[in-house]
Each structure stands twice: as C-alpha cells, then as structure tokens.
Amino acid sequence: MPFNKLIFRVLAILLSGFILVEVNYAQLTPQSQLAIFALLGLCLVFLKYPIYSRIKENRSLLAVDFIFAGAVFFCFGYVLVQTEPMFQAYWLDGVSLGNRAGMEHGLDHFMGLVGLVLVLEATRRAIGLTLPLLALVFVLYAAYGYAMPDWLFPHRGYSWNRIVSQTFLHSQGVFGIALKVMFTYVFLFVLFGTVLEQTGATGYILNTARRLFRNSTGGSAKVAVISSGMMGSLSGSAVANTATTGTFTIPMMRSAGFKPTVAGGIEAAASSGGALVPPIMGAGAYMMLEIVEPAVTYLEIVKAALIPAILYYVAILLSVHFYAKRIGAADQDELVAERPPRAQGLVFLVAFVVLIVLLFLGYTPFRAVSVALVGVLVCSAFSVHTRVGLKSFIKALEGAAHGGVSLIAAASCVGIIIGVVTLTGIGAKLPSTLLPLAQNNLVLALLLLMVSTIILGMGLPSAVCYLLMATLVGPVLDDLGIVPLAAHLFIFYFGMMSMVTPPVALAAYTAAAIAKSGIMQTGVAAFRFALVGFALPYAFVLHPELLLLSDDWLATIGNILMTLLGILPLAASVAGFGFAPLKMWQRAVLLVAALVLFLTPSGSLRFVLQGTALVVAGFVAILDWRSRS
C-alpha cells in the first residue's frame, strides 16, 4: 500500500474513533474537541485532494501535501495545547487562549493567520473556489469596511489581528457552530451510512425497489426515484447520492428508452431530494436544532419535514409515470432481479427502528445513532450475507472519511464567514434593509430569499448553504410573520434545489457524466422534474398545516388534499402527457392551475381561486381524454 494511502487509513480510523468516543463520553473542552476534529479532517483533505492529482508523474509534489498536513497539525495542535487544561504548563504566560482574548501574543496571531490560509486552501481543494472566495470577500469587508459605499454597509474597519482572533483563535469563527454541528451530528450519520453499505443493506433498497416496480410503466425510473430518496436520506449529499445510485439506475433507464438527458435529470432530481427525507435529512435537521428560535426538538423537525418530503417524491413519481407513458417505455424485463437476502433487509429494518425509537424516547441524535450503529454491527453478525468483518469495518471508516472530510473543510470555512458577520454586525444591518420589503410584500420577500439561497448554493453543499443563509438573514426570518421552522425549512429546500438549478447544478453535472449526456441539457431536465421542489416551500410557508404544526386536523387534511390535487396537473405539465400527449397551451394552463392550487394564500378569495383552477384543470383533462378517444 502506498505510504500516503496508509497514512490516510490511519487518520481515518483515528477520526472516526475519536468522534465516537468523544461525542458520547466527552473528556475534552468543546474547543479542544473541535481543534482535534478539524486537525484530523483537514489533514485528510490534503491527502485526499493532492495539489497535483497525477502524483505518479510528479512524486516530488507529494511532499508539498505532507507539508500542508504538517502545518495543519502544528496550527490546530497549537489551539489544542493553548486551550486544554491538561497542557496548562505550556500556556503562554500561564493563561489559556480563551482567557487572553484581546491580549493575544504575536505567536497566537501568526498561528491563526496560517490556520486561516490552510482552511481556505483545504476548502478550495475539497469543494472548489466558490466558498473560499466568498470567505475572502467577507474578510476584506471586515478589514476595509471604512472604505465601503453606503449601500455596502460600511463600518469602521478592524485590524488584521482582531480579524484573526475573531475568525480562528476563539469560538465564534472556525471553531464555531458550523464545525460543532459537523462534529456532534453529521459525521456520525455519515459513518452510520457507510457501515450500512458494508452490510449490503443499502443494496437491498435498490433490489427491493426493482422488484416492487418490475411490472410498472417506467419502472426503472421509479426505481431511481425511490432508491435515491431512501439512500439520499442517509448520505445527505445530492452529488454523492447521484454518483452512487446513478451508476445503476441511469443505465437501466437508458436501456428502457429514456433519453440520456432525461435519465440523468430524473436521477439528479430524485437524489437532490434525499436530504429532505426524514429521519436523517443530511445535516440540515441538526443545524436547525442549534439555530431555530424558539428552539425546536429533533422530532418536531422530522414531523414537519415528513409531508413535504412525501409530496415531493409523489410528484416526481407521477411525472416519471406520465413521461414513461408519453415515450412508451416498456422495461419490465430490465428489472428482473434476484431476491435480495432477507438478512440485509432485517439489518436495514433494525437500524431504522432502533434509530427512530430512541429518538422518540428522547435520546439525543448523536446517542441514538451511536446505539443504532452498535445495533447494526450486532445484527449483521448473524448472517454471512451481512457480516461486517474487521476489513469491512476499516473500509467503512475510510468511506466515512472520504464522504465527510469535504464537509469538515466547508464547515471550517463557513466559520470564517460567521466570525466576520458577528464581528461587523452585518447580520443585523442586512435584515434592516430587507425587512421593509418583507413587511410590504411577503411573497416578494420569499422570492428574494429563494433567489439568494439558490445563488449562494451554487457550488456549496446544501447544508452549508442553509447555515450561511440562516446566519445572514436569520433576523429577517424572525420578522416575516411566519412560523420560524417553516421559514428555515424554506431556506433548506432551496439550498437543495440549487443542486438542480442551471447553470451550476452539481447533481445534474454528476448525472450527465454517468449518462454521457450534455451538461446543460441534463441540468434543464433535472430542473423540470424537480419543479415541485420550487413550489412546495411556498405552499408550506403559506399553509403551515402541511408541516403538521396545526392542531386543526380538518384544515391539515384539507391542505394536504389540495396540494395533492395540485401535484396532478403539475406532473402532467412537466411530462407533457395526461391521457394523451399534451399541446403546449394545455401544459401551460395546467402549470398555472397547479401553481394556483399550491400558492393561493389563506383568505376569502382562496376557495374561489382554487375552485376555478380545479375547473380549468378538469376542462383541459376532458379535452385531453377526448383527443385520446
């Protein structure tokens, strides 16, 4: 085994082991925990994403990556030593780093500045230039705020020492809420998913879906929708989900008669909704635990996300069904699969039952997933089809590191932005500009939030996008006059939808690579099939009953039924088929009718408008049926 891969494996095992132990049985101070977490994570980033990818052709550059990793060790190790009481003998002037805030030494600032550079470089390697450049813009804003024009929220400006202290040395920047959420919740769920994968339980999902839809029109596409939704809930990453399930589902769809661009678009749309599916929901649910005010419980978040997630996948399934009817897809033979071992299904069932039961009993999410992880290992040991040996377990630890280190880098970089927002007070200035708009026109304010979230989400993990938006416009969300949890879910949804919104639709790009189709064409197809994801957030903001937040069950059932009625014309419009192929004017009328059913706010005109929309949609359906006859 190459030396760099051996080091990666050792660090991956250390990272997962440290998190499992320290999250459940904390021995260190919070900042020390995060310092070790970031130290191991960023070292893994520099080993996974070398400065020059073709190392075999230029081995000398491998040393550069080890130099970066060594610098991470010293900078983040310095924070650990200067923070943790067990190293008190090495504290400068005998005072901890936290207690010498405002009186830092030159060595503190030097280590902090180097640490910031390392975070930016690690993030650039892991997820690209977008987030590091955004962080640099915020840092420059903190330093040169006095030179900003009035419309850019000027301020007196801060010294570089103060900026470094705020963003790196203390607990409001790199070692702040973003990294805390990754450490406390997200990485454990990533590990949970990789261990399930080693048992074969995730493969069981795909095989079961294939058998379920083997006699259904467009069955291969429906397999993609269901399997991507279930597996996406585990990973929380639209790109990773597309790359994993798309390898199997996209070729199936192509062989069934779906165009490559459409096959890629369906997979990307289904994968992008995975993080919306309870109970895991990627990282967004855990961030809401820390951000939403007044505070909500994990079960409240899961309950609120349930109906919108179901509606999202019902809409995609209907769109796929209508589209398969339109093209005459007949792919029953493609879905014949051997019955998956029951032991794999049992492991999957045990994992989720244990997780959900523990959450209902009031266990914290990290304790619940830790116990569920132990339950998976114990249950899997009883069958040769699911047993996780030492080699497989190490592979799962490595897989968790591969899947989680980019999020560690991104969270560290987001911490820089949050530190600047806190330092400069822009988090209070921006809402003061947006609030008048929100007070005068709620829908316009929501449109502005949607556009901002989608633009910010281009190139960023959706959970990171949500965290940034919640930080920047959090006070606006509190003053919009809507349910706080609904407002936060609104942002989270559009963070996910940025994965399928051209021109930067990362999930669609991944699907296009597998389908060997045009990038932009696949992005447009993904956008079309995920269209319901752009309407649902408005629906549940205007009608919180969809989030099960109301005690009026009659109103809740009525709103769910009305939204389901809106999904039918929307799906037909997206697919261009009802009883027969639809003309463009028919598709346009059905789309408008669907939006009226989704988006009509409560009021005296609501039932009139929705009734009219139903009549118009029914009239188009009758014309469509007659044209078929």
VODREN-113694 format. One record per residue (C-alpha): residue number from 1; residue in one letter; x, y, z. Coordinates in steps of 0.25 Angstrom, whole numbers, plus 5000, padded with zeros to 4 digits. Example, Ala and Ser with C-alpha at 12.3 -4.5 7.8 and 13.67 -1.06 7.14 Angstrom:
2
  nr rest   c1   c2   c3
   1    A 5049 4982 5031
   2    S 5055 4996 5029
***
This chain:
629
  nr rest   c1   c2   c3
   1    M 5000 5000 5000
   2    P 5006 5014 4996
   3    F 5010 5022 5008
   4    N 5000 5033 5006
   5    K 4989 5023 5006
   6    L 4994 5017 5018
   7    I 4994 5030 5026
   8    F 4980 5033 5021
   9    R 4975 5020 5026
  10    V 4981 5022 5040
  11    L 4976 5036 5041
  12    A 4962 5032 5036
  13    I 4962 5021 5047
  14    L 4966 5032 5057
  15    L 4956 5042 5053
  16    S 4944 5032 5054
  17    G 4949 5026 5067
  18    F 4951 5040 5073
  19    I 4937 5045 5069
  20    L 4930 5032 5074
  21    V 4937 5033 5088
  22    E 4937 5048 5090
  23    V 4923 5051 5085
  24    N 4917 5040 5095
  25    Y 4927 5041 5106
  26    A 4933 5055 5106
  27    Q 4947 5057 5112
  28    L 4952 5070 5106
  29    T 4947 5084 5106
  30    P 4938 5088 5094
  31    Q 4949 5096 5086
  32    S 4959 5085 5089
  33    Q 4949 5075 5083
  34    L 4947 5083 5070
  35    A 4962 5086 5069
  36    I 4965 5071 5068
  37    F 4953 5069 5059
  38    A 4958 5080 5049
  39    L 4972 5075 5051
  40    L 4970 5061 5046
  41    G 4959 5065 5036
  42    L 4968 5076 5029
  43    C 4980 5066 5029
  44    L 4971 5056 5022
  45    V 4967 5067 5012
  46    F 4981 5070 5008
  47    L 4984 5055 5006
  48    K 4971 5052 4998
  49    Y 4972 5064 4989
  50    P 4987 5066 4985
  51    I 4992 5079 4980
  52    Y 4995 5071 4967
  53    S 4986 5059 4964
  54    R 4995 5051 4956
  55    I 5005 5048 4967
  56    K 5011 5037 4960
  57    E 5016 5046 4949
  58    N 5022 5056 4959
  59    R 5025 5050 4972
  60    S 5032 5062 4978
  61    L 5019 5069 4979
  62    L 5014 5059 4989
  63    A 5024 5065 4999
  64    V 5016 5078 4998
  65    D 5003 5072 5002
  66    F 5010 5066 5014
  67    I 5016 5080 5017
  68    F 5002 5085 5017
  69    A 4997 5074 5026
  70    G 5008 5076 5036
  71    A 5005 5091 5036
  72    V 4991 5087 5040
  73    F 4996 5079 5051
  74    F 5004 5090 5057
  75    C 4994 5101 5055
  76    F 4982 5093 5061
  77    G 4990 5086 5071
  78    Y 4995 5100 5076
  79    V 4980 5103 5078
  80    L 4978 5090 5086
  81    V 4990 5092 5094
  82    Q 4987 5106 5098
  83    T 4973 5102 5101
  84    E 4972 5089 5108
  85    P 4975 5089 5123
  86    M 4984 5077 5123
  87    F 4994 5085 5115
  88    Q 4994 5097 5125
  89    A 5009 5096 5127
  90    Y 5011 5101 5112
  91    W 5001 5112 5113
  92    L 5007 5126 5109
  93    D 5008 5134 5122
  94    G 5001 5123 5129
  95    V 4987 5128 5123
  96    S 4978 5119 5113
  97    L 4976 5124 5099
  98    G 4961 5128 5103
  99    N 4965 5136 5115
 100    R 4975 5144 5108
 101    A 4965 5149 5097
 102    G 4969 5163 5093
 103    M 4983 5161 5099
 104    E 4988 5151 5089
 105    H 5002 5149 5087
 106    G 5009 5151 5073
 107    L 5011 5135 5072
 108    D 4996 5134 5074
 109    H 4993 5143 5062
 110    F 5003 5136 5054
 111    M 4997 5123 5056
 112    G 4983 5128 5054
 113    L 4987 5134 5041
 114    V 4994 5122 5036
 115    G 4982 5114 5040
 116    L 4972 5122 5032
 117    V 4981 5121 5020
 118    L 4981 5106 5022
 119    V 4965 5105 5024
 120    L 4963 5113 5011
 121    E 4973 5104 5003
 122    A 4967 5092 5008
 123    T 4953 5096 5005
 124    R 4958 5100 4991
 125    R 4963 5086 4989
 126    A 4951 5079 4994
 127    I 4939 5087 4988
 128    G 4945 5097 4979
 129    L 4947 5113 4979
 130    T 4933 5118 4982
 131    L 4933 5117 4997
 132    P 4948 5121 4999
 133    L 4946 5133 4990
 134    L 4933 5137 4998
 135    A 4940 5136 5011
 136    L 4952 5145 5006
 137    V 4941 5155 5002
 138    F 4936 5155 5016
 139    V 4950 5156 5022
 140    L 4953 5168 5013
 141    Y 4940 5174 5017
 142    A 4944 5173 5031
 143    A 4957 5180 5029
 144    Y 4953 5191 5019
 145    G 4939 5193 5023
 146    Y 4942 5208 5025
 147    A 4944 5209 5010
 148    M 4931 5203 5006
 149    P 4920 5211 5000
 150    D 4907 5213 5007
 151    W 4899 5202 5000
 152    L 4910 5192 5005
 153    F 4908 5194 5020
 154    P 4921 5202 5023
 155    H 4927 5201 5037
 156    R 4940 5206 5044
 157    G 4948 5194 5040
 158    Y 4956 5185 5048
 159    S 4971 5181 5050
 160    W 4976 5168 5044
 161    N 4980 5164 5058
 162    R 4965 5166 5062
 163    I 4960 5158 5050
 164    V 4970 5147 5052
 165    S 4965 5146 5067
 166    Q 4951 5146 5063
 167    T 4951 5136 5052
 168    F 4961 5126 5057
 169    L 4966 5127 5071
 170    H 4953 5127 5078
 171    S 4940 5120 5078
 172    Q 4932 5129 5068
 173    G 4939 5126 5055
 174    V 4945 5113 5050
 175    F 4943 5106 5064
 176    G 4928 5111 5064
 177    I 4914 5105 5061
 178    A 4917 5100 5047
 179    L 4929 5091 5052
 180    K 4921 5087 5064
 181    V 4909 5082 5056
 182    M 4918 5074 5047
 183    F 4925 5068 5059
 184    T 4913 5066 5068
 185    Y 4903 5060 5058
 186    V 4907 5060 5043
 187    F 4920 5051 5043
 188    L 4913 5040 5052
 189    F 4902 5039 5041
 190    V 4912 5038 5030
 191    L 4919 5027 5037
 192    F 4905 5020 5040
 193    G 4902 5021 5025
 194    T 4916 5015 5021
 195    V 4914 5003 5031
 196    L 4900 5000 5026
 197    E 4906 5000 5012
 198    Q 4916 4989 5016
 199    T 4905 4980 5022
 200    G 4898 4981 5008
 201    A 4886 4988 5014
 202    T 4887 5000 5004
 203    G 4888 4990 4992
 204    Y 4875 4983 4998
 205    I 4868 4996 4996
 206    L 4871 4996 4981
 207    N 4868 4982 4979
 208    T 4855 4983 4986
 209    A 4851 4995 4978
 210    R 4854 4987 4965
 211    R 4845 4976 4970
 212    L 4834 4986 4974
 213    F 4833 4993 4960
 214    R 4836 4981 4951
 215    N 4822 4981 4945
 216    S 4820 4997 4945
 217    T 4821 5006 4934
 218    G 4834 5013 4934
 219    G 4839 5004 4945
 220    S 4854 5007 4944
 221    A 4851 5022 4946
 222    K 4842 5019 4958
 223    V 4854 5010 4964
 224    A 4863 5022 4962
 225    V 4853 5031 4970
 226    I 4850 5022 4982
 227    S 4865 5017 4983
 228    S 4871 5031 4982
 229    G 4861 5037 4992
 230    M 4864 5026 5003
 231    M 4879 5026 5001
 232    G 4880 5041 5000
 233    S 4874 5042 5014
 234    L 4886 5034 5019
 235    S 4897 5042 5011
 236    G 4891 5056 5011
 237    S 4899 5059 4999
 238    A 4892 5061 4986
 239    V 4905 5059 4978
 240    A 4909 5046 4985
 241    N 4895 5041 4984
 242    T 4895 5043 4969
 243    A 4909 5037 4967
 244    T 4905 5024 4976
 245    T 4891 5021 4971
 246    G 4892 5027 4957
 247    T 4903 5017 4953
 248    F 4892 5006 4954
 249    T 4879 5014 4951
 250    I 4883 5023 4939
 251    P 4888 5011 4930
 252    M 4875 5004 4934
 253    M 4866 5016 4929
 254    R 4874 5018 4916
 255    S 4872 5003 4913
 256    A 4857 5005 4915
 257    G 4856 5016 4905
 258    F 4859 5029 4913
 259    K 4868 5039 4906
 260    P 4881 5041 4913
 261    T 4878 5055 4917
 262    V 4865 5051 4923
 263    A 4870 5039 4931
 264    G 4881 5048 4937
 265    G 4871 5058 4940
 266    I 4862 5049 4947
 267    E 4873 5043 4955
 268    A 4878 5057 4959
 269    A 4864 5062 4963
 270    A 4862 5049 4972
 271    S 4876 5050 4978
 272    S 4874 5065 4982
 273    G 4862 5062 4990
 274    G 4869 5051 4998
 275    A 4873 5061 5009
 276    L 4859 5065 5011
 277    V 4854 5051 5015
 278    P 4853 5049 5030
 279    P 4858 5044 5039
 280    I 4873 5047 5036
 281    M 4871 5059 5026
 282    G 4886 5060 5024
 283    A 4892 5071 5033
 284    G 4880 5081 5032
 285    A 4872 5076 5043
 286    Y 4884 5076 5053
 287    M 4887 5091 5049
 288    M 4873 5095 5051
 289    L 4874 5089 5065
 290    E 4884 5100 5068
 291    I 4879 5111 5060
 292    V 4863 5112 5060
 293    E 4858 5121 5071
 294    P 4849 5118 5079
 295    A 4857 5105 5080
 296    V 4850 5092 5074
 297    T 4853 5077 5076
 298    Y 4858 5068 5066
 299    L 4845 5060 5066
 300    E 4838 5073 5063
 301    I 4847 5076 5051
 302    V 4845 5061 5046
 303    K 4830 5063 5047
 304    A 4830 5076 5040
 305    A 4838 5070 5028
 306    L 4830 5058 5026
 307    I 4818 5062 5018
 308    P 4826 5071 5009
 309    A 4836 5060 5006
 310    I 4825 5051 5003
 311    L 4819 5061 4993
 312    Y 4832 5063 4986
 313    Y 4834 5049 4983
 314    V 4819 5046 4979
 315    A 4821 5058 4969
 316    I 4834 5052 4963
 317    L 4827 5038 4962
 318    L 4815 5044 4955
 319    S 4824 5052 4946
 320    V 4832 5040 4943
 321    H 4820 5031 4941
 322    F 4813 5041 4931
 323    Y 4826 5043 4923
 324    A 4828 5028 4922
 325    K 4814 5027 4916
 326    R 4818 5038 4907
 327    I 4830 5031 4901
 328    G 4824 5017 4902
 329    A 4835 5012 4911
 330    A 4833 4997 4914
 331    D 4844 4992 4923
 332    Q 4839 4981 4931
 333    D 4850 4971 4927
 334    E 4861 4981 4931
 335    L 4856 4980 4945
 336    V 4857 4965 4948
 337    A 4866 4963 4959
 338    E 4869 4952 4969
 339    R 4862 4953 4982
 340    P 4872 4960 4992
 341    P 4876 4953 5004
 342    R 4865 4955 5015
 343    A 4877 4957 5025
 344    Q 4880 4970 5018
 345    G 4866 4975 5019
 346    L 4866 4971 5034
 347    V 4879 4979 5037
 348    F 4873 4991 5030
 349    L 4860 4990 5038
 350    V 4867 4988 5051
 351    A 4876 5001 5048
 352    F 4864 5010 5045
 353    V 4855 5004 5056
 354    V 4865 5006 5067
 355    L 4869 5020 5062
 356    I 4854 5025 5062
 357    V 4850 5018 5075
 358    L 4862 5024 5082
 359    L 4859 5038 5076
 360    F 4844 5036 5081
 361    L 4849 5032 5095
 362    G 4856 5046 5096
 363    Y 4871 5041 5093
 364    T 4880 5052 5086
 365    P 4882 5049 5072
 366    F 4897 5046 5073
 367    R 4894 5036 5085
 368    A 4883 5030 5076
 369    V 4891 5028 5064
 370    S 4903 5022 5072
 371    V 4894 5012 5079
 372    A 4887 5009 5065
 373    L 4902 5007 5059
 374    V 4905 4997 5070
 375    G 4891 4990 5067
 376    V 4895 4989 5052
 377    L 4908 4982 5056
 378    V 4902 4972 5065
 379    C 4890 4969 5056
 380    S 4899 4968 5044
 381    A 4908 4957 5051
 382    F 4897 4947 5050
 383    S 4898 4945 5035
 384    V 4909 4943 5025
 385    H 4902 4952 5015
 386    T 4903 4964 5025
 387    R 4914 4961 5034
 388    V 4924 4973 5035
 389    G 4938 4967 5038
 390    L 4950 4975 5042
 391    K 4954 4978 5028
 392    S 4940 4983 5024
 393    F 4939 4992 5037
 394    I 4952 4998 5033
 395    K 4947 5001 5019
 396    A 4934 5007 5025
 397    L 4943 5016 5034
 398    E 4951 5020 5021
 399    G 4938 5022 5014
 400    A 4933 5031 5025
 401    A 4946 5039 5024
 402    H 4944 5041 5009
 403    G 4930 5045 5010
 404    G 4932 5054 5022
 405    V 4945 5062 5020
 406    S 4940 5071 5010
 407    L 4929 5075 5019
 408    I 4939 5078 5030
 409    A 4947 5087 5021
 410    A 4934 5094 5017
 411    A 4929 5096 5031
 412    S 4942 5102 5035
 413    C 4942 5112 5024
 414    V 4927 5115 5027
 415    G 4932 5118 5041
 416    I 4941 5129 5036
 417    I 4929 5136 5029
 418    I 4921 5134 5042
 419    G 4932 5141 5050
 420    V 4932 5153 5041
 421    V 4917 5154 5042
 422    T 4918 5154 5057
 423    L 4929 5164 5057
 424    T 4924 5174 5047
 425    G 4909 5173 5051
 426    I 4905 5172 5036
 427    G 4896 5161 5041
 428    A 4887 5172 5047
 429    K 4889 5182 5036
 430    L 4885 5173 5025
 431    P 4871 5170 5031
 432    S 4869 5185 5033
 433    T 4869 5187 5018
 434    L 4861 5175 5015
 435    L 4851 5176 5026
 436    P 4842 5187 5019
 437    L 4841 5178 5007
 438    A 4837 5167 5015
 439    Q 4826 5175 5023
 440    N 4820 5181 5010
 441    N 4820 5168 5001
 442    L 4822 5154 5007
 443    V 4823 5147 4994
 444    L 4833 5157 4988
 445    A 4842 5155 5001
 446    L 4841 5140 4999
 447    L 4845 5141 4985
 448    L 4857 5149 4989
 449    L 4861 5139 4999
 450    M 4859 5128 4989
 451    V 4868 5134 4978
 452    S 4878 5138 4989
 453    T 4879 5124 4994
 454    I 4880 5117 4980
 455    I 4891 5127 4976
 456    L 4898 5124 4989
 457    G 4896 5109 4988
 458    M 4903 5108 4974
 459    G 4915 5100 4977
 460    L 4913 5099 4992
 461    P 4908 5087 5000
 462    S 4893 5089 5003
 463    A 4895 5089 5018
 464    V 4906 5099 5017
 465    C 4897 5108 5008
 466    Y 4886 5107 5019
 467    L 4895 5111 5030
 468    L 4900 5123 5023
 469    M 4886 5128 5019
 470    A 4881 5125 5033
 471    T 4893 5133 5039
 472    L 4891 5145 5029
 473    V 4876 5146 5029
 474    G 4872 5140 5042
 475    P 4866 5153 5048
 476    V 4858 5155 5035
 477    L 4852 5141 5037
 478    D 4848 5144 5051
 479    D 4841 5157 5046
 480    L 4834 5151 5034
 481    G 4821 5148 5041
 482    I 4822 5133 5038
 483    V 4825 5120 5046
 484    P 4840 5120 5049
 485    L 4842 5106 5046
 486    A 4835 5108 5033
 487    A 4844 5119 5029
 488    H 4856 5111 5032
 489    L 4851 5099 5024
 490    F 4848 5109 5013
 491    I 4863 5112 5012
 492    F 4867 5098 5014
 493    Y 4859 5093 5002
 494    F 4864 5104 4992
 495    G 4879 5100 4997
 496    M 4875 5086 4992
 497    M 4869 5091 4979
 498    S 4882 5099 4976
 499    M 4887 5085 4972
 500    V 4878 5084 4960
 501    T 4877 5099 4956
 502    P 4885 5102 4944
 503    P 4895 5108 4941
 504    V 4902 5102 4953
 505    A 4895 5089 4956
 506    L 4905 5080 4962
 507    A 4896 5068 4964
 508    A 4892 5069 4949
 509    Y 4906 5070 4945
 510    T 4909 5057 4952
 511    A 4897 5050 4946
 512    A 4902 5056 4932
 513    A 4915 5049 4934
 514    I 4909 5036 4936
 515    A 4899 5037 4925
 516    K 4909 5043 4915
 517    S 4899 5054 4912
 518    G 4900 5069 4911
 519    I 4902 5076 4924
 520    M 4893 5088 4922
 521    Q 4882 5079 4915
 522    T 4883 5069 4927
 523    G 4882 5081 4937
 524    V 4869 5086 4930
 525    A 4863 5073 4930
 526    A 4867 5071 4945
 527    F 4861 5085 4948
 528    R 4848 5081 4941
 529    F 4846 5068 4948
 530    A 4849 5075 4962
 531    L 4840 5087 4959
 532    V 4830 5083 4970
 533    G 4842 5085 4980
 534    F 4841 5100 4976
 535    A 4826 5101 4979
 536    L 4825 5093 4992
 537    P 4833 5103 5000
 538    Y 4823 5114 4997
 539    A 4812 5104 5000
 540    F 4816 5101 5014
 541    V 4820 5115 5017
 542    L 4807 5120 5013
 543    H 4800 5108 5019
 544    P 4808 5103 5031
 545    E 4797 5091 5033
 546    L 4806 5084 5023
 547    L 4817 5083 5033
 548    L 4807 5077 5043
 549    L 4809 5089 5052
 550    S 4794 5092 5054
 551    D 4784 5085 5064
 552    D 4773 5087 5054
 553    W 4773 5073 5047
 554    L 4762 5077 5037
 555    A 4770 5089 5032
 556    T 4782 5080 5031
 557    I 4775 5069 5023
 558    G 4769 5079 5014
 559    N 4782 5086 5011
 560    I 4789 5072 5008
 561    L 4778 5068 4999
 562    M 4778 5082 4992
 563    T 4793 5080 4990
 564    L 4792 5066 4984
 565    L 4781 5071 4975
 566    G 4791 5082 4970
 567    I 4802 5071 4968
 568    L 4794 5064 4957
 569    P 4793 5076 4947
 570    L 4808 5079 4951
 571    A 4813 5065 4948
 572    A 4805 5065 4935
 573    S 4810 5078 4930
 574    V 4825 5074 4934
 575    A 4823 5061 4926
 576    G 4815 5067 4914
 577    F 4805 5055 4916
 578    G 4792 5052 4922
 579    F 4782 5043 4915
 580    A 4790 5046 4902
 581    P 4801 5056 4898
 582    L 4798 5070 4903
 583    K 4799 5082 4894
 584    M 4808 5094 4899
 585    W 4796 5102 4903
 586    Q 4790 5091 4910
 587    R 4803 5089 4918
 588    A 4804 5104 4921
 589    V 4789 5104 4926
 590    L 4791 5092 4935
 591    L 4804 5098 4941
 592    V 4797 5111 4944
 593    A 4785 5103 4951
 594    A 4795 5095 4959
 595    L 4802 5108 4964
 596    V 4789 5114 4968
 597    L 4785 5101 4976
 598    F 4799 5101 4982
 599    L 4801 5116 4985
 600    T 4788 5123 4988
 601    P 4789 5129 5002
 602    S 4778 5128 5012
 603    G 4767 5138 5011
 604    S 4753 5140 5005
 605    L 4757 5138 4991
 606    R 4765 5125 4993
 607    F 4754 5115 4991
 608    V 4749 5123 4979
 609    L 4763 5123 4972
 610    Q 4765 5109 4975
 611    G 4752 5104 4971
 612    T 4754 5112 4958
 613    A 4767 5105 4956
 614    L 4761 5091 4958
 615    V 4750 5094 4948
 616    V 4760 5099 4938
 617    A 4769 5087 4940
 618    G 4757 5078 4939
 619    F 4753 5084 4926
 620    V 4767 5082 4920
 621    A 4767 5068 4925
 622    I 4754 5065 4918
 623    L 4759 5071 4905
 624    D 4771 5062 4906
 625    W 4763 5050 4909
 626    R 4754 5053 4897
 627    S 4767 5055 4888
 628    R 4771 5041 4892
 629    S 4758 5035 4889
***
